[in-house]
Amino acid sequence: MPPPPSDPETSRWFAEEVQPHEPELRGYLRAKFSDQLDVDDLIQETYARLLQAREQTPLRSAKAYLFTTARNVAFDFFRRRKIIAIDSIAEIELLPVFEDRPGIAEAICHDQELQLLAEAIQALPERCRHVLTLRKLHGLSHREIALQLGIAENTVNAQIAIGVLRLRDYLRARGLTKGGQP
């Protein structure tokens, strides 16, 4: 389980070893991927993976791991996009479909999953919950969130990364995720 956001060692490490590289990381990601991908989303996912990796083992070079992870995150987005593109080519109208709505069991399961997600979001610290809500539900950029809440953009990034990890762990503890994949 990731350390809580108030963990002074993780906060210190993140502030000293990771955040100073964010401007350079943003520049790198914009130069390589900005036409195809949202840089804020790449950085958010990179931070989440970096914090998760740090839970497992100490990182010798946060900067090297940060850039390598960011590149891998971008490649993962491209892989997912390629899979979706292939699936969308299929001639869906030719498939035999008797009913296009979910069955009762599936609908109940979906409702239970949504209830668990709502509980997981409510379990987050207030600032973290507010930042995640503004980003994921209202679609605000990291900069817009920072301006609206009067906090640093780096704080927004850190809160999102920590929130995503806490949500994942909450759902995993309740059997909703498998082996690290939501």
Beta strands, then each sheet from edge to edge (+ up, - down):
end
